[in-house]
Amino acid sequence: MITGKQRSKLKSIANGLSAVFSIGKSGITENVIKAIDDYLDANEIIKVSIQEGAELEPKLVCNELAEKLNAEFVQAIGRKFVLYRRAKSKDKRKIVL
């Protein structure tokens, strides 16, 4: 669980990021989970967008992904959301909270 200060720092980091991954009409598939999991392993933080045609609720999708990936919800704005997961290996840690 991250604190309010840590969440604020992650929000400021996420502000400069572009959405790396887009979720479409098919929703959360195994491929989506795998791709986001791999990206979190490498970068610790990810911004994801939900395509306009998709009938998905961003907060619900974000919470479901956070649970499945053992990640932390950072924020959701419009059709974009941010997830954070601390790297397991100290060598791969890029974000210091």
ABEGO torsion letter per residue (X at the ends): XBBAAAAAAAAAAAAABBBABBBBAAEBBAAAAAAAAAAAAAAGBBBBBBBAABBBBAAAAAAAAAAAAGBBBABBBEABBBBBBBBABAAABABBX
